[in-house]
Amino acid sequence: MSELKKAIDQISKDRGIDRDLLIDTLEEAVRSAVARKYGETMDIEVSFNEELGEIEVFEFKVVVEDVHDPISEISLDDAIDHDPKAQLDDEMGFPLKVEDLGRIAAQSAKQVIIQRMRDAEQEIIFEEYRDRISEIASGIIQRRDRTGWIINLGRTEALLPKDEQIPRERYKRGDRVQAYIIDVLKESRGPQVVVSRSHPDYMIELFKREVPEVADGTVKIMGVARDPGLRAKVAVMSRDRDVDPVGACVGIRGSRIQNVVQELKGERIDIVVWSPDIAMYAQHALSPALISRITVDDEEEALEVVCPDDQLTLAIGRKGQNVKLAAKLLGWKIDIFTESRYGELNAARKGMDQIAAVAEIGMENFFGAGFETIESIVKATDEALLSIKGMTESKIGDIRVAINMLAPGLQEELANESDAAADDIEIQDESEETETVTPEEVTETATETIESETPADGEETK
């Protein structure tokens, strides 16, 4: 076997480059070298001879009577010297020795080969990692740049951007780290693999690795909401009645979920049971808080959640974390009220419903104009009430009458409050008009009083 053939086979094996692609690259490199030495007009054919293990180059010339271009033409007499059967207009091929190309042409061929091999290798790496998107990759922290950390994956490098890192997680060179492949980009210097440690799907892949029931599809993860590094909620369901989805994910004494928590540097994980009933699903998602009732607004995709007064802190969570993650998990808006507060709002809302019915105007028109309570309507002027869409002067009169019937003491109470406020203002005004006496004036007044009370000479002191 020739040295060239051995080299092709070895490179193909070591770098994983297709053998035919290597041969095509060699042929293209030699073709480029010939064109550099003899010009683009030369008609040549380059091929790899498998039997000899060599690159063969043939130049072709047309047999003519009179030669005008020696590169592409040959005279009939010269052609007959090579082949006695040669005739005019025949095309004859002549072997060209590769060794005759010269040092510059050979260097050019070498550069073409190196570049084509590099391109082929990068294309292989690109295709390999593109097929691995949504998988976990492991590598070693290599360096840091302005966009994030560079991770050495072996055959290529990966970028862990700043916004894909877990907040407050610290790295140093040489640390081994795992991350989730979210994208593979083609760059001039090679494929750029982009990874994440904060992506919700990274947690799904970790559970697939730790929980066999998740890996085989018996337990399905329906959703993940993360506050990376702090807390997460994972919704699960079981396709098998005999398999508890929460127990499967937690494992005996928490062994399975603990491995995931350790990989995420202590991120707290709540496993909740998914339900097609959005109210039930919300109740599970807001755990560990106990929920009294849930009102569902399908059109707005909003939930009104009522909980006991002593459960409000648990339902909202630290800095609102529990309710935010629950809302992200459900994809719905969540408003939380205590039972006492909900009772107050319900009573006020009921009164507003009746006022809106009397005026034959939708409540959304009242809310849109900023009137959400009966008190706000009582305090408003007629001009302000006319800003409500659909409101007329006659309807304002109907509303006033209705308010007197619904809350007869309300207008009087508000009027008293207004009078009391006015009295306070008058008292304040009077106090402002009172003459201010300085300490010096007080001293002078006291001295005059003492002097007037002192008896004159010869008078008897009483």
Protein Blocks (a to p, Z undefined) as FASTA:
>chain_A
ZZklmmmmmmmmmnopafklmmmmmmmmmmmmmmmmnojklccdddddfklopacddddd
dddfbdcblklgccfklmmmmmmkbcehiacdddddfklnojklmmmmmmmmmmmmmmmm
mmmmmmmmmmmgoiacddddfbdcfkbccddehjaccdddfklccehiacdehiacdddd
fbdcddfkbccddddfkbfklmmmmmmmmmmklmnomaccfbdcddehiaccdddddfbf
klcfklmmnogghlmmmmmmmmnnopacddddddfblklmmmmmmpcbdcfbdcddfklo
pacddddfklmmmmnogghlmmmmmmmmnopacddddfklmmmmmmmmmmmmmmmmmnop
afklmmmnopabfklmmmpcfklmmmpghiafklmmmmmmmmmmmmmmlmmmmmmmmmmm
mmmmmmmmmmmmpccddfklmmmmmmmmmmmmpccehiacZZ
